[in-house]
Amino acid sequence: MESDISIIIRWWFYLTVIGIIFLPLTRTVFSKFFDKGYIFSKAIGILLSSYVLWILSSLRLVPFFRISIFSVLILFALFILVYKKGYRYLISIYNENRKIIIWEEIGFLVFLLIWCYVRGLHPDIYGLEKFMDYGFVNSILKTEFMPPVDMWLSGKSINYYYYGHYICAFLVKLIDVESSTGYNIMLAMIFSFTFMMTFSIASNVLFLLKKENMKRIIAAGIISSMLVTFGGTFHTFIFATALPLAKEANLYKGEVDRYFYADSTRYIGYNPETNDKTIHEFPFYSFVVSDLHGHVSDIPYVLTMLMFILAYIIGSIPINKFKYIAGLMLGLFYMTNAWDLPIYITVTLFAFIYRESMDKGLNKKTILNVLKNVLYIFLLSRLVMIPYTLNFVNMTGGVGLVQARTPLYQLLILWGYQLLLTVFFKIFLLVSNKGKEQHGAGERRNKFKDFFLNTHQSDIFISILLISAFGLVIIPEIVYVRDIYGVEYHRANTMFKLVYQSFIMLGIAGGYIAVRTHSAVKKKSLKIIYTIILAIVLLLPMQFPYYAVKGYYTSVKPSNYKGLYGLDFLRRLHADDYEAVKWLNENVKGQPVILEANGDGYTDYERISMSTGLPTVLGWFGHEWLWRGGPDIPNERSEDISSIYEGDSHSETKKLLQKYQVKYIILGSLERNKFKNIKEDKIMNMGTVAFNSGLTKIIEITP
């Protein structure tokens, strides 16, 4: 069996090759940055090559095969490196930026290895949303032509945001690794991208000032990377450190529970208990619990979008090219994590306002041009995703006013350090702009134009991030998007998806603000005081990783390393089912329908369909309720499944099996547990026993 380190290096090698192919393209749009956007070439290459194949597969022109992926990459290589003579750029890029390229590549590999090691401590694809995420990946891997089959609703395509899972399947197929191992390496890749891309954005924003030395530039990048990738909130410090210490000193009389890392993402509505329960996660929590959900898969690509926006703001990308780039990115966002489209079209709107106002000030004509540009990229994004939307039914129910709001003190606990940094930055801008010459003297001045002309583009970009981020924090205090969740959780998902992006944007801004404002303080005594304040503000959120890693992975000792194979839990908990999964993966071609016991979400039910990508008649009930816009379809199928397993009528069972085109029936411990009156003899008479191991049988239905 191939070693984990060999698989990781192979994965890294393929990413490096993809990056090299697309580096000349990246250089043209990021030419003003000190690293030429090197680390982004990998993500841009993945996005473009995967999208081209996705389109071709959706049009049923080219199947989703490994040879197809190679063909697309070879065509891109020929076009960029040969036809466009990009190979010349490769040599010049390397010669001019050798040191930073080597360091960024080493950094990417190091963080990839770090998180692969951490995942290897507890690699199980088990718990929370992992069954769903892994099932999507496996279904896509078995798909020839898009859209992929819903493995939990046979006969239907996935009605959810699956493009991030598609990218995982794209890389797993390209690199030729076992899917559960690839799932874990994919998470490590996203982790590494998050750190290195954040570093590139933050350090380049400071670099553009042209007056900061390299040490400060690197410091800004590292601080921002730490905040985005590893950072938490003041919640950990207060509940894990401050209150226990206060309790020991008899300064606090309340209860102090042992700190649980997940509490920092389930604070509003839970402590104290109220009828307004919310979710406010952030990247490091996601990396720890390791659900490959859309908001996680999209992190590298929203960071790439922010780099594009920065390049547009500084004039590195002309507006006509930027509109095409933005339209493509926003379309891909919708298919990966739909919330990111309205979020980043808004950030883009602010960038348009800046560029238009720089020339003409903020007036009716400027506003009209901005709106035209926003409409253009929105329509382009809709064009990008046409094959997706043709097979997608929106599951949201409009917008409503919230029925509860967050107490101010809880908002300060969750967003306190970011707010402090924002205040520091605002003070800095007021002081630095004070007394500057007002443009347009003798005429009616446009305050927006004056502000933009007096403010460096780097500060403008950071200001856009701050305005966007705090706007996203405020929105779920006013409105929410209706979904299937009850009144108690009515704004939970809205808050979750919005503030996740707030955390990323504020983290990027954090490192820049810390270094920018610190260098502006000249008086020695004030600088010492400010250094201490900054150190406290920036270090307190760094407590979270200790509690999170310890809470989820228990021990980081090498003796605890189990490897990257993600299905060992199935072998431990359901050994016979594990053997059935192996048999199905080795012997069944295509995606015939199987039937296993349906169950509620976040249970062991659907262990066969998620492990194989073979569609079952009905999977997790609540998930299908959400995806299908109501309980009618899941209810009907649930009743039919009960009839198949427990009904007495042989003919009725035969009709139901034909209705859903079932090829294989699973008989295992979970089926017997679910259906107390299971009619095993009847089911056995429906076909032949194709597989038998202990308590688990697979019956192949006779046509």
N, C-alpha and C positions, 0 to 999 in steps of 0.2 A: 504493500500500500504506500502511495506517495506521502511523504512527510508534509506536515503543515507548512514548514518554512519554505519548502520547494514550491508549494502551491501559491503561497503569498508572493514569493519572488516572481513567479510566472505572471501573476495578476499585475504586479507592479511593472513588469517588463512590457506587457501589452499596453498598459496605460501610458508608459513612456513613449512607445512607438506612436500611439495615437496622438500624443502631445506634439511629437516631432513633426508629424504630417501636417498638423494644423497650426504650427508655430508661426510660419510666415503670414498666415491670415491674421492671427492674433496680434502680431507685431504691427500690422498696418493700422489697427484701431487703437492700440495701446502704445503708440510710438512715443508719447511724451512721458511715459512712466519709466522709472529707473530700472525696473526688471522686465519691461516690455510685456507685462501681463503674463509672464511665462507659465505660472501655475494654472492659469485659466485655459490654456491651450488644450489641456486634457479634457476639461468639462465641455468646452465648445466642440471639440472633436466628437465626444460621446453624443452630445445633443444633435449635431448635424447628421452624423452617420446613422444614428438610431432613427431619427425622424424620416430620413430619406427611405430607409427600408420599411418603416412603419407605413408610410404613404403607399409604397409599392405593394406591400402586403395587403393593405386595406382595399386597394384597387384590384386585388387578386391578380396582379401581374407577376409578382415574385414571391415565393413562399418564404416563411421565416425559418430558413435553414442556416447552418453555420457557414456553408459555402457562400450564401447570399451576403452575410455580414462581411466576409473577406472580400467579396467582389466590390461591395460599396466602398470599403476602405481603400482598396487598390485604385478604384476610379478617382476617389478624392486625392490620393497620393499623386496619381498621374496628372491630374488637373492642377493641383496647387504647386507641386514640386517640379514638374516637368513643363507642362504647358505654360504656366504662369512664371516659370523659372524661379520658383520659391527656394530651390536648393541654394541659390546665391545668398538669399536672406539668412538661411540657416547658418552658413559659415560666418557671415558678418555679425549676426546676433550672438553666436557663441563667442567669437573673438572679442566683441565689445562688452559682453555681459557675462563672461565666463564664471566669475567668482559668485555672483548672486544666483546664477542658474544652478550651479553645483550645490550651493547652500540650500536653495529652495527645494531641489530634488532630494537632497539628503534629509531635509526636514520632513518632506512628504513621506518618504520611506520610513523614517523613524516613528512618526505618529501613526502610520499604517501598522507598523509592527507592534507598537504599544497597545493599540486597541484590539488588535488580533489576539494579543496575549491576554488582555482583560476578558475578551469574549470567550477565550479558551478556558477560563476559570469556571464558567457557567454557560456553556454553549447551547443549552436546550432551547429549541424553538417551541416554547411552552409557556402559557400564561398570557394574560391581557389580550392583545390583538394579533399575536404571532400566528395562530392558526389561519386567520384570514389572510394576513400578508404573505405567508409562505404558500398558502393555497393558490393565491393569485399568481405568484411567480411560477409555480409548477404547472398551472393551467396554461399560462402563456408559453412556457417551454414546449408544451405539446401542441401548440397552435401553429397551423401552417399559414392561415390567412386571418388577418384581424377582422372583426374584434374577437378577443378571446372568449372562450366559454366560461360562464359562471359555474364554478365547481360545486356551488351550493344551490343551484336551481337549474337542473338539467334542461337542455333545449333552449336556454336563454343565454345571451351574452352578458358580460359583466356590466352592471349599471352603476358604476362607481368610478372614482378617479384612479386609473390604473397605470398611468404612464410611468410613474416611478418604479412600479413593479416590472413594467416592461423593460426599462433600462437595466434593472437587475438581471432579468432573464437574458437580455441582449448580451451582457458581459459574461454571464455564466456560460452561455452557449458559445460565445466567441473564444473564451479562455479554456473552455472544456473542463469544467470542474463539477463535482457533485453538488446538487442544488442547495442542500442544507449547509454545506461548507461555504458555498458561494454567498449564501444569505448573510453569514457572519462576517465574511470578508467585505461584503458590500457595506455593512454598517461601519466597519473600520475605515473603509475608503471615504465615506461621508464624513466621519470624524476627522480624518486627516485633511480632507479638503476644507472643512470648516476652519481649522486652525490656520492653515497656510493661506487660504484665500482672504480671510480676515486680516492676516498679517500684511498681505500685499495691498489691500485696499487702504488700511489705516496708515501704513508707512508711506504709501504713495501720496496720500492726501497731504501729509506733512512735507514730503519731498517737494511738492509743487510750490511751497512757499519760497523755495530757493535761498532760504537763509538759515536753515537748521542743519546742524552737522549730522553725519551718518549715525552717530551713537543715539542721538535723540530720535531720529527717524526709525531706527530699529526698535528703540524703547517703545515708541507709540504703537508700532506693529505688534510687539509682544504683549503689551498691556491689553490692547483690544482683543487679540487672539485669546488671551486667558479669560477675559470677561465673557466673550461669546461662547467659547468652547467649554470652559470649566466653571464659569461663574454661576452663582446662585443669587439669593436675595438676603436682605437683613433678617429674614425669618429664621434662618439657621442660627445666626449669632444670638438672637434674642431668646429663642426657645431651647437651644442646645447649650448655650453658655451663660448668657446674662441672667436669665431667670433662675437656673440652678444655683448660680453663685449668690444671687440675691436671697434665695431661700436659705442657703447655708448661713448667711449673715443675718438672718431674721429680718430682712428688709422687704420680703415678699411673703404674703400669707396664703396665696392661692396654691392650687395643685400644680405639681411639676411632673409630667410624665416623661418616660424615657423617649428620647428624640427618635422619630421615624422619618427618614429622608423624604418619603412621598408626601408628608404633611405640608411641605413647602409648596406643593402644587395643588393642594386641596385645603386651602386655608380659609378663604372667604366662604362663609356658610357652614363651616365645620368647627371652627373654634373662635367664638362660641357657636353652638349649633343653632342654625336658623333654617327657614324655608327658602333660602336663596343660595343654593349650592353651586359653586362655580369651579372652573378649571383654569389654571394659569401656569402651564408648563413652560419649560425652557430647554435649550439643546442638551445640556449635560444630563438632565434627567432622562431625556429621550435616548441618549447613547447608553445610559446605564440599563434601562429596562428593555431596550433593543427591539422595539416594534418598528418594522420597516413601513411605517405609515407615510402618507403623502407629504405631511408637513416636515418629516425628516428627510425623505428622499429629495425634496425640493431645496434643501438648504444650499447645496453647492450652486444651484442655478439661480436662486434669488441673490446670492452673493455675486454671481457673474453679472446679473442684471444691474446690480448697484455699481459694479465696475464700469459697465457700459454707460450708465447715467453719469458717472463721474467724468468719463472720457468725453461725453457729449457736452457737459457743462464747461469744460476747459477748452472746447473747440477741437478736440482730437478726432471727433467723428462729425462730419457734416450732417445737417438735419435730415436730408433725404435718405442717407444710409441709415441713420439712427432710427428713423420711423420703421424701416423694414426690419431692423434688428429687434426693436421693441415689440412690433407686431408678432414676430415669430416667438419671442420669449414669452409673451403674455398668453399666446395660444397654448404653448407647452405647459405653462403654469396651470391653466384651467384643467388640463387633462391629468395633471399630477396632484395638485392641491388647489381646488377651484378658488378658494378665498384669496390666493395670492394674485389673481388677476385684478380685482378691484383695488387691492392694496397697492400694488406696484404701478398700476395705471395712474393712481393718485400721486405717487412719488414722482412719476414721469411728468405729470401735469405741473408740479411745482418746478421741475427742471425747465419745462417749456416756458413757464412764466418768467423765470430768470433770464433765459436767453433772449426772449422777445423784448422784455423790459430794458435790457441792457442797451438796446439800440434805440427804442422808441418811447421808453417810459411805459407806465401802466395806464392804458387808455382803452377806449372801446375797440379800436382796431386791434390792439395787442390781445385783448381778451378773445376777440373773434378768431384771430389766428391760432391762439392756444387751443380753443375749443375745436377748431377744424383739425388740428394736428392730433388731438386726443381721439376725436371721432375716427380719423384715418387709421390710427394704430389699433383702435378697438375693432373696426371692421376687418382689418387685416388679420387680427388674432382670430376672429370668427372664421375667416377663410382657412387659416392654418388648421383649425380643428374640425372642419366639416365632416371628414369620415368618422370622427368621434361622436359629434353631436347627432349625426344621423341615427346612431344606435344608442342614444342616451336620453333618458327621460328625467328631467329635473325633479328632485325630491323635496325641495324646500317649499315652504308655504307662505312666502312673503315676509314682510317686516312688521314688527310690532313694537310698541313702547314697553320698556322694561317695567316690571312690577316691584322691583327692589333695587336698591343701590348699595354700593360698598361704603362702609364707614371710612372716614378720612384716615383714621389711624392705621387701618389695614392697608390702604393704598400706599401710605408712607412706608410701612414695613416692606411691602413688595417692590416699591419703586423709589425708595428713599435715596439710595446712593446715586442713582441716575439723575434724580431731581437736583441733588446737591451739585453734581458735576455740571448740570445745565445752568444752574444759578451762577456758578463760577464762570462759565463761558459767557453768559449774558453780561455779567459785570465787565469781563475782559473786553467784549465788543463795544460796550458803552464807553469805556475809558479809552480804548484805542481809536475809536472813531471821533471822539470829542475834539472839536477844533479843526477837523479836516475841512478842506476847502469844499464849499458847496458848488456843485456843477450847475451850469445854466444861470449864472448870475445875470441880473438884468431882465430875466424872463420869469414867467411863472414856473417855478421849479416843480419837478415831479419827484416826490419824496422817495418813491420806490427806486427810481433811476439813480438818485443820489446815494441811497443806501447801497445799491448793487455796485456802483462805481467806487464807493469808498471801502467796500468790503472785499477781501480776497476771495477768489473762487473756492479755495479750500474751506474757508469759513462758511461760504454759501452752501456748499455741499453738506457740511455738518449741520448747519441750521435746518436744511431740508429734512435730514434724517430725524432731528429732534422734533420738529413740528409734526412730521408724519407719525413718529412713534408715540408721542403723547396724545395725538389725535386718536390713535388706535386704542389707547388706554381709556380715553373718555367715551368713545362710541358705545361700548357695551354698558355704560352707565345711563345711556339714553334710549337706545333701540337695540333690538336683537332680531335675528333671523329665525323664523318659526321652523321647528322640526318636530320629531316624534316624541321628544322627551317631555315629561310632565312639568307642571307649574314650578315645582321645587328646583328643577334643573333648566328652566326655560332659557336662561342666557348663558348656560355653561359652555356650550360649543362655540357660540359667538365670541365670548371672551377668550376662550382657548385659542382659536385660530387667529384672532387679531393681535393679542398681546404676545404671542409667540414671535411674530415678526417685529413687534416693538422691542422685545428683548435683544434681538439680533442687531437692529439698527442702533439702539442705545449703546450696545457693547462696542460696536465699531466706533461710535463717536467718543466713547469713554477714554480710550488710549490717546486719541488725538487731543482731546480737551485737556487731559492731565499734563501732557508734555507741552502743549501750546501755552497754556496759562502759567505753568511752572516757569517756563523760560522767560515769560514776560515780567515776572516779579524780580526786581533788581535789588531792592534793599535786603541786606543780609539777614537781619533779624526776622523780617517778614517772610523771607524765603524759607528759613528754618521752620517757622510755625506752619507755613503752607505745605511744606514737605511732609510734616508729621500728619497734618489733616488729610492730605492726599493718600498717604500710606494707609491710614486707618480706613478711609472710605473704600479704597481699592482692595484691601486685604480681607475685610470682613466677609464679602461674598464668596471668598475662596475657601471657606469652611465646608461648604456643601459637598465637594467631591469626597472628602474623608468619610462623611456619614453615608453618602450614597453608595460608594464602592463597597464599604464595609457592610452596609445593610443588604445589598443585593448579592455580592460575590463572596462575602464572609471573610475570605483570606486571599491575599495576593501572593502567597508563597508559591514558588515553583512546584512544590509537591502537590499543590491543589490544581495544577493545570490538567485539563481533561482533553484538550484538543478542540478543533473547530467543527467537528461533525455534529450537526444539530439534532439528530434523531435518536440519540442514545436514550433519552427519556422514554421513548416509546418502547424500546427494548426492555427497559427496567420496569415500566408500569404495565405494559400490555405486550408481553413477549410474543404471544401467538399472533397478535395483530401486526406486530413488527415484521414477522415472517411473511404475513399476507401482503404487506406493503411491498416487500422485496420481490415477492413472486409477481405481483401486478406490474411493477416497474420493469421487470426483466422479460415478461412474457406477453404483455398486452400492448398492442400497437394502436396508435390513434387515441381517441377519447370516447370510447363506448361508455354508456351510462351504467353506473353501479348503484346499488341501493344499500345504504347502511342506516342505522337508527338515527333519526333526527333528534336534536336536543337544543337546550337553551345555550345562549352565548356564554363564553368563557368556561366551558366544561370540556371534558375529554371527547364529547361527541364530535363526529366528523373527522376523526383522526385518520381515516382511510383516504377520504377525498382530499384533505389538505396535504397529505404526504405524497399523493400520487398526481394530483391535478386532474383526476378523473371525476367527471360530474356525478353528483348524487342527486336524488329527486328533490331533497330539501335539506339545507344545512342549518346553521344557527338561526333560530326563529327571528330574534330581534333584528339581526343584521338584514335579513331578507325583507322584513317589514319596512325597515328604513329604505333599503334600495328600491323596493317596488312601490313605495308610496302608500302603503297600507297593509293590513293583515289578511286581506281576502285570499290572495294567492298562497301565502304560507299556510293559512288555515285549511284550505282545500287540500293541499298536498299532504299536510300532516294527517288528515283524516284518511286519505288514500293509503299512506304508508302504514298506518295502524291496521287498516283492512288487509293489506298484503301480509303482514306479519301475524295478525291475530284472527283474521276472518276464517270462517269454516269453508266457504264456497271456493272450490277449485276453479270454476269457470270465471267467477268474479275476479279472483286474483290474477288469472291469466289476462283478462281484459285490462286490468290496471297496469300490469307489466308491459303490455303492448302499448298502452296509452303513453307511457313514459319511455318506451323503447329501452327497457332495462335489459342489460346483457349479463350482469353478474349481481348476485345477492350475497351480502355479507351476513354470516351467522357467527356472532362472537359474544363475549361476555357482556358488552354494553347493550347489544340487541336483547339479550335475555333479561338484563336488568331493566331495560326500558319497557319491554312488552312482556308482562307477567304471564299472559295467556298465549305465548308464541306457539304457532303450529309448525313445529320443525319438520314433521313428516310430510305435511302438505308442501312446504317450501322445497324439501329435498326432491319431491316428485316433479317439480317444475323443470328439472334439468339434471345435470350430472355434477358430481363433486370434482371441481377442477383443482382445488387446493384444500389441504387438511393439515392443521397443526394444532394439537391440543384441543382447546375449546373453540378454535376459530376455523370455520369452513367458508369456502367461496363456491357458490353454486353457479355454474354457467347455464343460463336459461336455454332450453331447447326451443328453437324458432317454431 
